[in-house]
Amino acid sequence: MKDGVNGVALAVFLFFFLLVTVMGFLAARWRRAENEHSLDEWGLGGRSFGTWITWFLLGGDLYTAYTFVAVPAAIYAAGAAGFFAVPYTILVYPLIFTFLPRLWSVSHKHGYVTTSDFVRGRFGSKGLSLAVALTGILATMPYIALQLVGIQAVLDVMGIGGGENTNWFIKDLPLLIAFGVLAAYTYSSGLRAPALIAFVKDTLIYIVIAVAIIYIPIKLGGFDDIFAKASDAFSQTNPATGAPRGALIPAEAGQWTYATLALGSALALFMYPHSITATLSSRSREVIRRNTTILPLYSLMLGLLALLGFMAIAAGVKVQNGQLAIPQLFETMFPDWFAGVAFAAIGIGALVPAAIMSIAAANLFTRNIYKDFIKPDATPEQETKVSKLVSLLVKVGALAFVLTMDKTVAINFQLLGGIWILQTFPALVGGLFTRWFHRWALLAGWAIGMIYGTVAAYGVASPTQKHFGGSAKEIPGIGEIGYIGLTAFVLNVVVTVVLTFVLKAVKAPDGVDETKPEDYTADAGDPGVQVELPPATAGSAH
């Protein structure tokens, strides 16, 4: 790490940061609606985004600072096992092609803003809806925190994060400033801010990856040398574990872990509230279908990005905190001005998803806690005001999470969120295709999955922590090490199916389904679909 502040890189970083800040505030005037005081406008951008805006928004939402920092950091630390993120982003798109258009249709037909809105309407259960909402908020918090970790890693490498002995306030002041700016323009502009900024974020990321995958290997002597040096490094014994540091190819003993983690993560990805928020902001069912076919372009980028972990080893990068490996690689290998561009890509790559995540969590609280249980007669203006305030509180919670937790295990906390959010899959995806599941059975299955997943994760230790040290544990009855979230999901489904048979046999009262079969294939132009677009945007092309 270079001594002092990297002034050139910092200047470039600040230029792009100020650019997106201005864009964030100006976004309030972009595609402005006649009635701005509704969650459809503030929280879903008026449900009017076309194919390319939705593509950039979803890309900015799903491929985050976590992508840029934590995935290569996992490969830097342990080897090819960190590549699990690549197959799971490949698996997810055929999966969401089957159910996201149905969710879009029924949500637009009935004006649903969140997944919990749909669950309540489908199963007639506020209790089940509350469970889904609380899970969404709980799982989103560490995900937002992970974005802030990405910003903090960049600030540390540029030399403005302060040393370990620096006063905590001075050390974290740059992060606090970035947080304040993010909170301000999200409050002002809602979902339009990250939608507009996503264009800059994704452009920067593609440029940085294209340059890195060509320029850095040339400087390091080619991929042969990179893989050879990485293989040598992984063969060294880790003093903390007494085992090799990692491997270029996952060992046979780790294949179950790799496969279950990839599958479980694929099932969980579009259960997150921010994924659904970006989806429901699109203007038609066809926009969603098109996006499931072009979003895999990001998976190509992710595969190239993951290789940066090997490059960091070959470049001789030495860091105690693996989250700093890739920012340090950029500072070591790139000219200062382009290192600033790369740092800006990571920083903006954190701001976009953090904004969407906080909006999504706030919408869940407003619609499925505040309106359902606290103020049922809340007006659209009151809903929007509450959602804006809660979006600020969510960011504060994530910031506290970052400032008080060990940053070296940030990816494990995000994976813990994946364990939780996966337990909403039966109610959401199951409900999109069938009404057979009983609402009480779904609630019981959710509870079993949440309890098992949390307790099992709590019992996982690592060389650096006694609890929550990872997301893999022995699968009961099989004996192989697998992803805890997928095991919890299987238990969830088994309990749900068995209890549904029992509850139907005893004729337990079922909820009222307010949806109809034709609602799941409705499009924006169909009669009765509740899409209130202002005249200025209803017919615009994108």
Summary of the structure (lengths in Angstrom):
residues: 542
radius of gyration: 22.9
end to end distance: 44.1
largest distance: 72.1
contacts: 2029
relative contact order: 0.19
helix: 74%
strand: 3%
